[in-house]
């Protein structure tokens, strides 16, 4: 049974109604802040809570071949640790410091065979050797980056969630975040400057059903570079699901606009859109897990497909 107290404080299987902890893993988009969906119903009564999310994605994207301006051909492993601290009855602070490991990968042949069996587009994978690595951008105007097959530190994020209003089965919270430029700009994982964002999330629950709607306005503080302008952009998500037998099942949509302008490349300026299917479960009251599979919708500005495995606990 789920019981809701003021400002979303919950007891029982609270984690089962949380959104899935996924985000855009397309490397050029990871240079900027991309929020992981939140919930206005998450408890504020736990002094500390922790998440360890692991993502594995595969992608093959380039504008032209050969001689691409932008190419992103790799598999990517992301370790996403999150620490949360409740500082009052309706305010929580969070810190995320991701680690990234791009590499050649092993899935290209399998994905090509799968596409062939179901007569699906191959996305140009046949034009490059299987299980090869490439990540670079060079617009010939002085703006470029060159990625490496190595461990990387991602962009750290500081965020806050503040309960604004609540009812017996719903809640609304304000969100704020700043992305710190801790990732490498030269290797294409950071923009070289901070991003600042503000948003709202509305959550509801009714019996076995629950849902979340979230929206963000994000301002990158990076200076324009030759041939590239950086603009404020939007992010948003919708999640819906239901609980059963100590688990929950949900579907989640994430999308928005691009922070890139004046590049001449749809691979940077197209709106990113993702759809995710996943499960959450409880090992015990203060220890849970999540499992999700994410697929792109636009075929650009997102990873091809990714898998997420997460653990969360509180104390």
Backbone bond lengths (Angstrom), bond angles and torsions (degrees), N, CA, C in turn:
res aa  C-N    CA-C-N  psi(-1)  N-CA   C-N-CA  omega(-1)  CA-C   N-CA-C  phi
1 X - - - 1.460 - - 1.518 108.66 -
2 X 1.334 117.73 140.53 1.454 123.74 -179.54 1.513 108.22 -108.22
3 X 1.338 115.99 125.83 1.455 121.70 178.77 1.508 108.49 -117.07
4 X 1.343 118.11 131.88 1.455 122.87 -177.90 1.514 109.62 -109.45
5 X 1.330 116.08 128.44 1.448 123.17 176.99 1.527 109.16 -110.70
6 X 1.330 118.04 175.46 1.470 120.00 -177.13 1.517 112.87 -51.99
7 X 1.337 114.64 142.72 1.452 125.17 -179.84 1.513 112.16 54.00
8 X 1.323 117.02 36.00 1.448 121.04 168.87 1.501 115.19 82.50
9 X 1.331 120.83 3.13 1.450 120.74 179.05 1.512 109.68 -63.54
10 X 1.339 117.99 130.41 1.449 122.47 -173.42 1.514 110.41 -127.96
11 X 1.327 115.41 154.23 1.446 121.60 168.46 1.506 107.89 -125.63
12 X 1.323 117.24 164.90 1.455 119.80 -176.54 1.506 110.18 86.03
13 X 1.329 117.11 -146.62 1.461 122.33 -174.26 1.523 110.82 -81.79
14 X 1.342 117.18 61.59 1.457 121.39 -174.26 1.519 112.33 -63.31
15 X 1.346 117.96 -40.32 1.454 120.86 -174.10 1.523 113.24 -66.84
16 X 1.316 118.05 -18.15 1.456 119.70 -176.51 1.523 112.68 -66.37
17 X 1.313 118.96 -22.66 1.461 120.89 -178.62 1.526 112.99 -98.76
18 X 1.335 118.37 7.15 1.455 120.49 179.60 1.531 110.53 -76.94
19 X 1.341 117.90 149.06 1.474 119.75 175.15 1.523 110.92 -61.92
20 X 1.308 115.57 163.72 1.460 120.62 178.44 1.529 109.77 -75.44
21 X 1.338 118.11 137.93 1.477 121.75 -172.10 1.521 113.08 -83.79
22 X 1.333 117.12 60.71 1.464 121.34 -176.77 1.528 110.02 -118.16
23 X 1.326 115.79 159.05 1.458 122.04 178.41 1.519 109.49 -154.20
24 X 1.325 115.69 176.01 1.461 121.26 -178.48 1.526 109.66 -70.58
25 X 1.332 117.00 126.41 1.458 122.09 -179.40 1.531 112.33 -113.02
26 X 1.332 117.34 21.52 1.461 120.75 174.22 1.534 107.72 -78.65
27 X 1.339 119.39 118.82 1.468 120.83 -169.02 1.524 115.96 -51.71
28 X 1.355 121.40 -45.44 1.470 117.66 178.79 1.528 113.51 -61.40
29 X 1.353 118.06 -30.05 1.458 120.74 176.68 1.523 111.77 -78.00
30 X 1.335 117.42 -25.94 1.464 120.40 178.73 1.518 112.08 -70.87
31 X 1.328 117.96 -9.50 1.457 121.20 174.34 1.532 110.84 -66.65
32 X 1.336 116.54 -17.90 1.457 122.46 -176.97 1.529 110.02 -122.20
33 X 1.310 116.25 169.24 1.458 121.48 -177.49 1.525 110.65 -71.88
34 X 1.316 116.18 129.17 1.455 122.07 174.71 1.529 107.00 -132.52
35 X 1.337 118.93 110.39 1.460 120.73 -171.41 1.521 112.97 -71.23
36 X 1.328 115.22 142.76 1.456 121.79 167.02 1.530 107.59 -83.25
37 X 1.334 119.87 128.98 1.473 120.92 -175.41 1.526 112.62 -54.67
38 X 1.327 114.98 141.33 1.456 122.94 -177.32 1.526 109.30 -116.78
39 X 1.328 115.16 178.84 1.458 121.89 179.17 1.515 109.68 -133.03
40 X 1.327 117.18 137.37 1.463 121.02 173.68 1.519 111.65 -78.26
41 X 1.338 117.48 -9.23 1.465 121.54 -178.03 1.519 113.31 -96.58
42 X 1.331 117.70 -3.52 1.451 118.25 -177.33 1.523 110.27 -66.35
43 X 1.327 116.04 144.18 1.459 121.52 -173.93 1.525 111.81 -63.33
44 X 1.344 115.59 140.95 1.451 122.13 172.29 1.535 111.02 -103.85
45 X 1.331 118.10 2.80 1.462 120.58 -173.17 1.527 113.39 -91.06
46 X 1.342 118.36 -7.07 1.452 120.91 176.93 1.526 109.12 -90.65
47 X 1.342 116.95 123.83 1.465 119.75 -177.29 1.525 111.22 -60.86
48 X 1.335 116.83 -43.38 1.460 121.55 179.74 1.523 109.82 -131.78
49 X 1.316 116.37 141.84 1.464 121.17 169.90 1.514 108.55 -141.72
50 X 1.329 115.43 153.60 1.460 121.55 -171.91 1.527 109.94 -137.09
51 X 1.334 115.28 146.15 1.464 121.69 172.98 1.527 108.80 -131.62
52 X 1.306 115.63 145.30 1.458 121.18 169.44 1.521 107.00 -131.49
53 X 1.318 115.55 102.45 1.459 121.93 -179.27 1.523 109.32 -105.62
54 X 1.315 115.61 136.91 1.460 121.87 177.34 1.526 108.70 -122.16
55 X 1.325 115.36 130.03 1.462 121.38 -178.30 1.530 109.34 -120.80
56 X 1.314 115.32 141.13 1.459 120.50 173.75 1.519 107.64 -131.05
57 X 1.325 117.10 121.28 1.462 120.94 -176.00 1.516 110.21 -130.60
58 X 1.317 114.91 158.45 1.462 122.00 175.28 1.517 108.37 -129.85
59 X 1.343 116.31 144.70 1.464 120.02 -178.89 1.524 109.92 -153.30
60 X 1.326 114.54 152.41 1.455 122.40 175.77 1.514 106.35 -150.59
61 X 1.316 116.92 102.24 1.457 121.32 -174.52 1.516 109.70 -143.95
62 X 1.329 115.84 129.29 1.462 120.53 173.80 1.512 108.39 -155.03
63 X 1.340 116.58 151.67 1.455 120.74 -175.39 1.525 111.93 -80.83
64 X 1.337 117.98 -40.22 1.456 122.07 177.06 1.522 108.69 -141.04
65 X 1.312 115.97 157.65 1.467 118.96 176.20 1.524 109.42 -144.52
66 X 1.321 117.98 129.79 1.476 126.38 -9.10 1.532 110.59 -77.33
67 X 1.299 116.70 -174.57 1.467 121.89 177.30 1.505 113.74 75.23
68 X 1.322 118.02 41.77 1.456 121.46 -178.61 1.525 111.83 -71.11
69 X 1.333 115.84 142.03 1.459 120.73 167.85 1.518 109.95 -74.79
70 X 1.347 115.81 -42.00 1.458 122.04 179.82 1.518 109.08 -128.46
71 X 1.326 117.29 129.69 1.454 121.27 176.16 1.522 108.74 -140.39
72 X 1.321 115.17 137.41 1.468 121.79 177.10 1.526 106.75 -140.99
73 X 1.330 115.86 97.89 1.460 122.07 -175.21 1.526 107.11 -130.31
74 X 1.330 116.54 103.17 1.461 119.18 -173.58 1.522 109.96 -171.33
75 X 1.323 114.61 172.46 1.456 122.53 159.56 1.518 107.26 -114.38
76 X 1.309 115.95 146.29 1.458 121.26 -169.47 1.524 110.27 -132.15
77 X 1.322 115.54 126.72 1.456 122.63 175.76 1.528 108.03 -109.16
78 X 1.331 116.60 126.21 1.459 121.89 -177.17 1.527 108.74 -123.90
79 X 1.329 116.09 126.80 1.464 122.54 172.22 1.518 107.12 -102.26
80 X 1.329 116.63 119.95 1.460 122.71 -172.37 1.530 110.82 -118.69
81 X 1.320 119.79 83.81 1.467 120.33 175.22 1.530 110.77 -82.26
82 X 1.332 116.58 138.78 1.460 122.79 179.65 1.526 108.80 -131.23
83 X 1.331 116.60 132.14 1.466 122.73 174.98 1.524 107.49 -117.32
84 X 1.345 116.45 130.12 1.460 121.88 179.11 1.527 109.98 -120.97
85 X 1.329 114.99 143.40 1.464 121.11 179.84 1.518 109.32 -133.98
86 X 1.339 116.63 118.03 1.460 120.95 173.76 1.522 108.62 -79.23
87 X 1.326 117.20 121.97 1.455 121.08 -177.01 1.527 112.45 -107.77
88 X 1.337 117.25 -8.86 1.457 121.50 174.44 1.520 107.79 -158.29
89 X 1.325 116.12 -176.22 1.465 119.90 -177.78 1.514 113.19 -70.87
90 X 1.339 118.54 -9.93 1.468 120.11 178.46 1.524 113.64 -146.29
91 X 1.346 117.64 20.78 1.458 121.14 177.78 1.517 110.15 -132.01
92 X 1.335 115.24 130.57 1.460 121.28 177.48 1.519 109.36 -131.26
93 X 1.339 117.04 137.66 1.456 123.94 176.26 1.519 109.76 -110.11
94 X 1.339 117.11 147.95 1.465 121.54 -177.45 1.522 110.21 -136.39
95 X 1.332 115.10 150.26 1.463 122.66 174.18 1.516 108.71 -133.13
96 X 1.333 116.26 130.25 1.464 123.14 176.49 1.523 108.70 -123.82
97 X 1.348 116.98 130.55 1.462 121.56 177.19 1.529 107.77 -132.68
98 X 1.335 119.13 91.71 1.460 121.39 -174.70 1.525 113.49 -80.28
99 X 1.322 114.92 154.30 1.459 123.71 169.95 1.520 108.36 -117.36
100 X 1.338 116.95 140.02 1.459 122.35 -175.08 1.522 109.88 -122.52
101 X 1.334 114.87 142.19 1.467 118.88 173.67 1.523 109.59 -136.27
102 X 1.345 117.42 89.93 1.464 119.64 171.35 1.525 110.00 -75.74
103 X 1.343 116.05 146.95 1.462 118.37 179.59 1.530 109.27 -160.66
104 X 1.345 115.77 177.42 1.471 121.08 -175.89 1.512 112.12 -60.94
105 X 1.326 116.95 -44.55 1.450 120.82 179.87 1.515 113.92 92.34
106 X 1.340 114.27 177.34 1.463 121.49 -176.87 1.525 112.79 -137.38
107 X 1.342 118.10 1.48 1.459 120.47 -167.69 1.525 115.48 -101.84
108 X 1.324 119.34 -5.41 1.465 119.97 -173.86 1.524 112.30 -57.90
109 X 1.319 117.37 -46.96 1.463 119.98 -179.32 1.509 112.13 -62.52
110 X 1.311 117.22 -41.69 1.468 121.38 179.16 1.513 111.35 -63.79
111 X 1.325 116.94 -43.02 1.462 120.35 -179.28 1.527 110.63 -66.92
112 X 1.326 117.48 -41.38 1.465 119.58 177.83 1.525 111.14 -62.80
113 X 1.339 117.39 -40.94 1.460 120.33 178.65 1.526 110.91 -64.77
114 X 1.329 117.17 -39.90 1.464 121.57 178.44 1.525 110.32 -62.95
115 X 1.328 116.69 -45.49 1.467 120.32 179.15 1.527 111.33 -62.29
116 X 1.322 116.55 -37.68 1.460 120.09 -179.45 1.523 111.52 -66.78
117 X 1.331 117.44 -42.89 1.467 121.58 -179.26 1.522 110.86 -59.99
118 X 1.335 117.33 -40.06 1.460 121.37 -175.73 1.528 112.53 -101.56
119 X 1.338 117.04 13.70 1.472 123.01 177.39 1.526 111.75 53.39
120 X 1.334 115.23 42.72 1.458 121.24 179.58 1.523 109.96 -96.20
121 X 1.360 118.06 152.61 1.469 120.42 176.55 1.522 110.68 -58.69
122 X 1.317 115.96 143.97 1.466 120.39 -175.22 1.516 112.90 -94.55
123 X 1.334 117.49 -3.96 1.458 121.03 175.39 1.518 114.30 62.88
124 X 1.311 118.51 21.73 1.457 121.24 178.82 1.514 114.74 78.69
125 X 1.337 118.24 9.48 1.468 120.09 -179.49 1.530 111.98 -61.54
126 X 1.327 117.11 -28.97 1.459 120.04 -177.31 1.523 112.24 -71.42
127 X 1.351 118.03 -11.53 1.455 121.30 -177.53 1.527 112.72 -83.25
128 X 1.331 116.77 -14.38 1.458 120.30 179.18 1.522 109.67 -122.67
129 X 1.342 117.89 152.87 1.469 119.72 178.67 1.526 110.60 -58.75
130 X 1.328 115.58 143.52 1.463 120.18 178.03 1.524 110.87 -61.69
131 X 1.320 114.17 145.82 1.471 121.96 172.65 1.525 111.82 55.25
132 X 1.324 114.71 47.00 1.463 120.94 175.77 1.526 108.67 -114.44
133 X 1.320 115.67 160.27 1.463 121.25 -177.96 1.520 110.53 -115.02
134 X 1.333 116.15 135.29 1.461 121.59 170.68 1.520 108.24 -158.43
135 X 1.321 115.96 133.70 1.457 121.58 173.91 1.521 107.79 -150.37
136 X 1.329 116.75 109.98 1.462 119.49 -177.76 1.519 110.16 -160.17
137 X 1.323 114.55 159.07 1.461 122.69 174.58 1.519 107.89 -145.83
138 X 1.320 116.63 130.70 1.459 121.57 176.82 1.517 107.63 -151.99
139 X 1.337 116.25 106.48 1.467 119.63 -176.55 1.519 112.62 -90.56
140 X 1.346 117.18 6.03 1.461 119.93 178.23 1.507 114.31 71.85
141 X 1.350 117.21 7.95 1.466 121.08 -179.16 1.527 111.87 -118.40
142 X 1.323 115.82 6.75 1.453 119.24 178.61 1.512 114.95 108.93
143 X 1.335 117.24 -1.94 1.462 120.52 177.19 1.522 108.54 -108.50
144 X 1.334 116.46 122.53 1.456 119.10 -176.76 1.518 109.80 -158.43
145 X 1.338 114.77 161.83 1.464 121.46 167.04 1.520 108.10 -150.62
146 X 1.312 116.18 158.01 1.457 122.40 -178.23 1.518 108.35 -138.06
147 X 1.338 117.17 109.03 1.447 122.16 -178.14 1.514 112.46 -77.89
148 X 1.333 115.55 161.55 1.454 121.65 179.03 1.503 111.82 -125.61
149 X 1.327 116.00 156.40 1.464 123.20 176.99 1.529 107.12 -87.14
150 X 1.350 116.20 82.81 1.457 121.28 -170.35 1.529 109.11 -163.69
151 X 1.332 115.99 165.26 1.458 120.52 173.48 1.520 109.61 -67.69
152 X 1.338 115.63 142.31 1.454 121.89 178.57 1.528 109.94 -134.44
153 X 1.323 116.14 151.38 1.464 121.85 167.30 1.512 108.45 -89.31
154 X 1.315 117.15 128.56 1.454 120.66 177.80 1.523 111.29 -81.79
155 X 1.326 116.40 -173.85 1.455 121.91 178.49 1.523 110.25 -81.05
156 X 1.326 117.02 121.80 1.457 121.40 176.43 1.527 109.86 -69.83
157 X 1.325 115.84 150.53 1.464 121.46 -179.12 1.524 110.22 -132.52
158 X 1.324 116.06 132.68 1.454 123.49 170.17 1.522 107.81 -110.67
159 X 1.325 117.61 130.68 1.454 119.73 -177.16 1.520 110.89 -142.01
160 X 1.331 115.01 162.64 1.458 121.76 -179.93 1.525 108.59 -139.85
161 X 1.334 115.02 146.07 1.467 122.23 175.04 1.528 107.97 -129.63
162 X 1.342 116.46 127.94 1.467 121.46 -176.29 1.526 109.56 -126.62
163 X 1.325 116.70 122.09 1.455 121.06 178.87 1.517 111.86 -67.65
164 X 1.327 117.20 124.13 1.458 122.25 -177.04 1.523 113.02 -102.32
165 X 1.319 116.61 -39.81 1.457 120.29 -176.77 1.516 108.71 -159.33
166 X 1.331 116.87 156.19 1.456 119.61 -178.69 1.521 110.14 -156.73
167 X 1.337 114.85 154.72 1.447 122.69 173.01 1.507 108.95 -130.36
168 X 1.306 117.02 -167.66 1.462 119.72 -177.46 1.525 112.43 -68.70
169 X 1.350 117.29 -26.30 1.466 120.08 -178.12 1.518 113.00 -134.40
170 X 1.319 117.80 18.28 1.457 120.03 -178.61 1.527 109.81 -152.02
171 X 1.334 115.83 164.80 1.462 121.75 176.28 1.520 109.05 -159.27
172 X 1.323 115.70 154.65 1.462 123.36 176.41 1.517 107.86 -129.63
173 X 1.320 117.17 135.63 1.463 122.08 -179.60 1.520 110.34 -133.68
174 X 1.324 115.47 146.47 1.451 121.68 172.73 1.521 110.41 -89.77
175 X 1.332 116.56 147.54 1.459 122.44 -176.67 1.525 109.86 -127.80
176 X 1.309 116.28 144.88 1.461 121.67 174.90 1.518 108.21 -146.56
177 X 1.330 117.00 147.83 1.463 120.17 -178.55 1.516 110.29 -155.29
178 X 1.314 114.51 153.40 1.457 121.64 169.97 1.521 107.89 -133.29
179 X 1.326 115.68 130.09 1.461 121.53 173.98 1.510 108.26 -93.46
180 X 1.327 115.91 128.20 1.461 121.07 178.96 1.527 109.89 -94.13
181 X 1.329 119.33 139.71 1.475 122.04 -174.65 1.526 112.06 -80.15
182 X 1.323 116.62 64.47 1.466 120.91 -178.61 1.528 112.75 -90.84
183 X 1.332 118.99 -11.43 1.460 122.34 178.95 1.524 110.72 -87.91
184 X 1.327 115.88 158.77 1.462 121.47 -176.75 1.525 111.67 -71.05
185 X 1.330 116.71 125.25 1.457 121.13 174.39 1.525 110.85 -76.82
186 X 1.340 117.69 -38.95 1.458 121.50 -177.07 1.521 111.68 -65.00
187 X 1.347 117.32 -31.47 1.460 120.59 -179.35 1.525 112.36 -97.70
188 X 1.341 117.71 8.40 1.453 121.28 169.39 1.506 116.66 85.71
189 X 1.327 118.88 15.80 1.468 121.34 -179.06 1.518 112.36 -104.50
190 X 1.312 118.59 -7.42 1.459 122.40 179.25 1.514 110.66 -142.62
191 X 1.329 115.74 156.37 1.466 121.03 179.57 1.514 112.04 -89.83
192 X 1.342 117.50 -7.84 1.449 120.42 -178.98 1.515 113.79 86.37
193 X 1.346 117.35 3.08 1.462 121.01 -179.77 1.516 109.04 -149.66
194 X 1.326 115.58 167.92 1.462 121.00 179.30 1.532 110.50 -78.51
195 X 1.324 115.78 159.79 1.465 123.89 168.31 1.522 107.43 -120.52
196 X 1.328 116.76 147.11 1.456 121.59 177.43 1.519 109.01 -126.31
197 X 1.335 116.85 138.04 1.449 120.09 -177.32 1.515 112.48 -141.01
198 X 1.333 115.98 153.42 1.458 122.66 174.99 1.518 107.85 -138.52
199 X 1.336 115.86 144.14 1.450 118.54 -176.83 1.517 112.77 -156.65
200 X 1.327 114.85 -179.90 1.458 124.32 177.30 1.514 108.99 -135.22
201 X 1.324 116.76 146.07 1.452 121.24 172.19 1.524 108.52 -132.93
202 X 1.318 116.65 133.93 1.462 123.57 175.10 1.517 107.94 -116.98
203 X 1.330 117.03 131.70 1.464 122.24 -177.01 1.515 109.61 -130.31
204 X 1.332 116.12 149.63 1.457 120.63 178.70 1.521 109.86 -144.52
205 X 1.307 115.86 156.78 1.457 121.57 174.96 1.520 108.72 -144.47
206 X 1.316 116.31 141.23 1.460 121.63 -179.69 1.514 108.12 -149.04
207 X 1.344 116.11 100.57 1.450 119.53 -177.02 1.516 110.19 65.22
208 X 1.338 116.24 -123.58 1.459 120.34 -179.23 1.530 112.51 -85.73
209 X 1.333 117.37 -7.73 1.463 120.94 -175.00 1.525 111.11 -99.11
210 X 1.341 116.86 150.74 1.460 121.95 177.29 1.522 109.17 -154.84
211 X 1.335 115.76 163.77 1.460 119.72 179.12 1.514 111.99 -163.56
212 X 1.331 116.02 164.55 1.465 123.25 -178.75 1.533 108.91 -144.88
213 X 1.317 115.80 140.95 1.468 122.48 171.61 1.514 107.40 -129.60
214 X 1.333 116.51 127.79 1.462 120.82 -175.08 1.512 109.80 -134.59
215 X 1.338 117.15 144.53 1.472 121.47 176.93 1.523 109.68 -142.51
216 X 1.340 115.50 147.13 1.462 122.93 -178.15 1.522 110.31 -136.27
217 X 1.329 115.93 146.20 1.458 123.69 163.72 1.524 106.68 -116.57
218 X 1.336 116.99 124.75 1.462 121.89 -172.31 1.531 109.37 -124.80
219 X 1.317 115.41 133.71 1.454 121.62 179.68 1.525 110.00 -115.33
220 X 1.339 118.33 111.63 1.473 119.58 173.29 1.520 110.18 -77.20
221 X 1.328 116.44 137.09 1.462 121.17 -179.61 1.520 112.69 -95.42
222 X 1.336 117.06 6.73 1.458 121.29 178.33 1.527 110.31 -67.06
223 X 1.324 116.04 140.63 1.457 120.92 174.83 1.527 110.12 -74.49
224 X 1.324 116.05 147.63 1.459 119.97 174.64 1.528 109.43 -58.30
225 X 1.329 116.19 147.23 1.456 122.24 177.29 1.522 108.53 -118.82
226 X 1.330 119.19 165.13 1.468 120.06 -178.28 1.532 112.25 -54.41
227 X 1.307 116.46 119.86 1.451 121.82 177.83 1.508 115.01 81.60
228 X 1.334 118.37 3.30 1.467 121.51 -179.35 1.528 109.41 -140.60
229 X 1.328 116.49 129.62 1.461 121.74 172.53 1.519 108.72 -112.81
230 X 1.321 115.89 145.02 1.456 121.77 178.65 1.523 108.83 -112.89
231 X 1.333 116.83 129.28 1.458 122.07 -173.03 1.521 109.68 -129.15
232 X 1.343 115.54 161.27 1.459 120.03 173.16 1.523 109.72 -61.13
233 X 1.327 116.52 145.28 1.461 120.12 -176.40 1.516 110.54 -140.32
234 X 1.315 116.12 166.12 1.459 123.59 -176.69 1.517 110.59 -110.23
235 X 1.313 115.88 147.66 1.457 122.35 168.99 1.521 108.30 -135.57
236 X 1.317 116.57 148.25 1.451 120.57 178.63 1.510 111.19 -158.52
237 X 1.319 116.10 161.61 1.458 121.00 179.02 1.522 110.19 -150.37
238 X 1.323 114.66 152.23 1.468 123.31 173.23 1.520 107.12 -132.92
239 X 1.319 117.00 127.33 1.466 121.67 178.58 1.513 108.89 -129.81
240 X 1.330 116.70 142.21 1.461 122.05 176.96 1.521 108.67 -145.53
241 X 1.325 116.73 143.81 1.457 119.79 -178.74 1.511 112.30 -166.71
242 X 1.322 114.95 -177.01 1.463 120.51 177.03 1.523 109.64 -146.11
243 X 1.340 115.45 155.40 1.457 123.51 -177.55 1.522 110.16 -101.80
244 X 1.344 114.73 146.10 1.462 119.97 176.34 1.524 108.95 -159.87
245 X 1.320 118.01 132.66 1.467 123.89 171.45 1.531 113.37 47.26
246 X 1.330 117.47 50.99 1.452 120.81 177.44 1.509 114.96 73.77
247 X 1.335 117.59 14.54 1.459 122.21 178.60 1.515 109.06 -139.42
248 X 1.314 116.15 167.65 1.456 121.62 171.35 1.517 108.99 -137.15
249 X 1.321 115.60 151.40 1.464 122.98 177.42 1.515 107.30 -124.48
250 X 1.340 116.77 138.17 1.459 118.17 -177.80 1.525 111.52 -150.08
251 X 1.321 113.61 162.58 1.458 122.71 172.27 1.522 107.02 -123.17
252 X 1.322 116.52 144.62 1.470 121.03 -172.58 1.521 109.26 -141.20
253 X 1.344 116.02 133.16 1.460 122.38 176.15 1.528 108.42 -114.11
254 X 1.336 116.45 135.13 1.460 121.98 176.90 1.519 109.21 -132.49
255 X 1.316 115.56 139.75 1.458 119.33 -179.11 1.506 111.39 -164.44
256 X 1.340 115.02 -170.51 1.457 120.24 179.80 1.507 111.56 157.18
257 X 1.315 115.70 -156.53 1.460 121.77 178.54 1.523 109.28 -113.49
258 X 1.317 115.91 172.41 1.459 121.26 -176.03 1.525 111.22 -97.48
259 X 1.333 118.15 144.82 1.471 120.47 174.66 1.523 113.72 -78.48
260 X 1.349 117.69 -3.94 1.469 121.32 -176.48 1.525 110.87 -98.46
261 X 1.326 116.61 140.67 1.456 123.20 172.98 1.528 109.06 -141.26
262 X 1.333 115.24 156.80 1.475 123.48 173.28 1.519 112.65 63.63
263 X 1.338 117.62 25.56 1.463 119.73 179.33 1.522 111.89 -90.12
264 X 1.332 117.03 -22.70 1.459 120.40 -174.42 1.513 113.36 77.60
265 X 1.340 118.52 7.74 1.466 122.56 -177.21 1.521 110.71 -122.34
266 X 1.331 116.69 120.32 1.456 120.24 173.79 1.523 111.78 -62.63
267 X 1.352 116.27 -25.61 1.466 120.65 -178.59 1.524 112.28 -67.28
268 X 1.335 117.05 -12.73 1.455 120.87 175.36 1.521 113.24 -112.81
269 X 1.323 117.52 -27.04 1.464 120.51 -171.79 1.530 113.70 -101.34
270 X 1.331 118.91 -8.82 1.466 120.87 -179.51 1.524 110.82 -70.22
271 X 1.341 117.79 147.45 1.472 120.38 177.23 1.526 110.63 -66.45
272 X 1.328 118.58 126.10 1.468 120.04 175.89 1.519 111.41 -75.48
273 X 1.332 116.36 136.94 1.464 121.12 178.78 1.525 109.10 -143.56
274 X 1.346 116.15 133.76 1.458 123.02 -177.53 1.519 110.00 -132.91
275 X 1.333 115.78 150.17 1.453 121.55 171.80 1.528 107.70 -128.07
276 X 1.331 116.16 135.35 1.459 121.69 -175.02 1.518 110.06 -129.83
277 X 1.314 116.08 138.21 1.458 122.94 171.86 1.529 107.35 -118.02
278 X 1.336 116.92 136.88 1.451 116.68 -176.86 1.506 114.19 -163.66
279 X 1.330 113.68 175.51 1.454 123.69 -179.22 1.523 109.20 -128.48
280 X 1.333 114.98 150.19 1.460 122.14 167.15 1.519 108.57 -127.35
281 X 1.339 115.52 149.68 1.451 119.52 178.68 1.507 111.04 -149.05
282 X 1.323 116.40 161.80 1.452 122.97 176.98 1.519 110.08 -108.57
283 X 1.328 116.65 129.20 1.461 121.33 169.49 1.520 109.25 -83.99
284 X 1.319 115.29 -42.20 1.460 123.05 166.77 1.519 106.40 -152.29
285 X 1.326 118.67 -178.57 1.457 121.03 -171.02 1.517 113.34 -57.06
286 X 1.342 118.41 -37.34 1.455 120.91 -176.70 1.525 113.22 -106.55
287 X 1.335 118.19 17.70 1.456 121.64 -176.08 1.525 108.58 -145.22
288 X 1.342 116.88 118.49 1.455 120.60 -176.49 1.511 112.76 -136.19
289 X 1.325 116.15 175.47 1.455 122.29 -179.15 1.522 109.93 -139.92
290 X 1.326 115.61 162.15 1.465 121.68 174.88 1.521 109.43 -142.27
291 X 1.322 115.62 150.00 1.462 122.96 179.41 1.516 107.44 -142.60
292 X 1.337 117.00 128.86 1.461 119.88 -174.05 1.520 111.17 -147.30
293 X 1.330 115.45 151.11 1.466 123.58 173.16 1.522 107.32 -124.74
294 X 1.334 116.41 128.27 1.461 122.07 -175.80 1.530 109.60 -118.61
295 X 1.327 115.36 135.10 1.462 122.28 179.52 1.516 108.77 -125.32
296 X 1.348 116.32 146.51 1.460 118.39 178.12 1.524 110.06 -80.85
297 X 1.330 115.90 162.87 1.466 122.18 177.72 1.520 110.59 -113.26
298 X 1.355 116.69 -38.60 1.463 120.08 -173.32 1.517 113.54 -89.04
299 X 1.351 119.00 -14.11 1.459 124.50 -174.46 1.516 112.74 69.23
300 X 1.322 118.18 3.67 1.453 122.46 177.27 1.529 108.23 -139.86
301 X 1.317 115.69 158.34 1.468 123.89 177.44 1.530 113.33 55.05
302 X 1.317 116.98 22.11 1.467 122.35 173.52 1.524 108.48 -148.00
303 X 1.314 116.36 160.59 1.460 120.50 171.71 1.523 110.00 -65.71
304 X 1.346 117.44 156.62 1.466 120.08 177.61 1.520 110.42 -64.68
305 X 1.323 116.14 -54.14 1.456 122.03 179.51 1.519 107.40 -156.75
306 X 1.313 117.32 148.64 1.462 119.99 177.83 1.526 110.03 -146.54
307 X 1.310 115.05 157.82 1.465 123.50 177.63 1.512 108.92 -124.20
308 X 1.334 116.74 141.15 1.455 122.02 -178.09 1.507 110.30 -128.69
309 X 1.326 115.74 133.96 1.456 122.95 172.98 1.519 107.76 -125.73
310 X 1.324 117.87 123.27 1.452 121.37 -175.79 1.511 112.26 -129.26
311 X 1.333 115.41 149.72 1.461 123.50 172.09 1.520 107.96 -125.78
312 X 1.322 116.98 143.44 1.464 120.32 178.66 1.528 109.14 -142.02
313 X 1.318 116.15 143.10 1.454 120.60 176.43 1.517 109.62 -152.26
314 X 1.319 117.49 160.88 1.450 122.83 -177.13 1.511 109.75 -134.65
315 X 1.342 115.06 162.17 1.455 120.39 -179.69 1.522 109.94 -154.96
